[in-house]
């Protein structure tokens, strides 16, 4: 009798054990199914998001991001308003102005600049690393839109030389960036303290008004080595008129007169081995002043500013007629091409005052709008 009771108890315990194991197995199986369902849902959401992004990119044409560096407002906004009109799907606008400045109905008459200021702009000083920091901030914002494929830097005194369609086709027709870049052999620009981060063989100079493809824009934003070196070792030579506000230099003759925005992008791309991916010229024309300054050492530091009386069809035509650029330090002549054929070199020009730009705009209105044929 006792033996049968013990056997019954043991059998009952076994049933309870198997029942517990089945419950555990069921719970594990349920958990696995739930996890699989969540994973499948996540993957499905990702696939749908990628699909939606792909459809969006297919529907939205590649855009040019126009990146303006301004002191406050844009004095030539009316010129750019006429340039942008009717092409809303093929461009975007970003403006770096002084901190706190807003592009609202009180400060701009163009819908294309309304609320286009950056909310994290910084104070920019000429000849300081803050200028290239502003460029990096502009690129970071513009890269957030995947439809932006080209990135054009412009000053607040730039004007377009052709209509939008011609400009768009010219910029988009090549897979390269347009970066004015040449070997800098002048004494005093390169600071030996940059070595070995930036060897002298990679030191380049050129115009800050570059046009970048998306890949190169990402390189600039992601840079964490060249930019800090520029902040530390590339500084403008102190000028006598500023010595009252800054410590007097021990020996001014030994200062390195380094202008960061004339070297940064060029040197960075050389450092990354990307020079074969650039067209080594700028699309923005500047006429450098070589005679107006009384100080010979300061001649050529700033481009000529065109005033009302300078703004003539002959001036614009003379800029449009330029089809090659000669680089003295490299004994190199850059012949300008577009789509594999000879072309004019410049799409934009600076520095134009507001009266000069308005005069040109009025002349264009009187003559009628000319389609892009390579002629004015």
Buried (B, 14 or more C-beta within 10 A) or exposed (E): EEEEEEEEEEEEEEEEEEEEEEEEEEEEEEEEEEEEEEEEEEEEEEEEEEEEEEEEEEEEBBBBBBBBBBEEBBBBBBBBBBBBEEBEEBBBBBBBBEEEBBBEEEBBEBEBBBEBBBEEBBEBEEBBBBBBBBBBBBBBBBBEEEBBBBBBBBBBBBBBBBBBEBBBEBBBEBEBBBBBBBBBEEEEBBBEEBBEBBEEEBBBBBBBBBBBBBEBBBBBBEBEEBBEBBBEBBBBBBBEEEEEEEEEEEEEEEBBBBBBBBBBBBBBBBBBEBBEBBBBBBBBBBBEBEEEEEEEEEBEBBBBBBEBEBBBEEBBEEBBEEBEBEBEEEEEEBEBBBEEEEBBBBBBBBBBBBBBBBBBBEEBEEEEEEEBEEEB
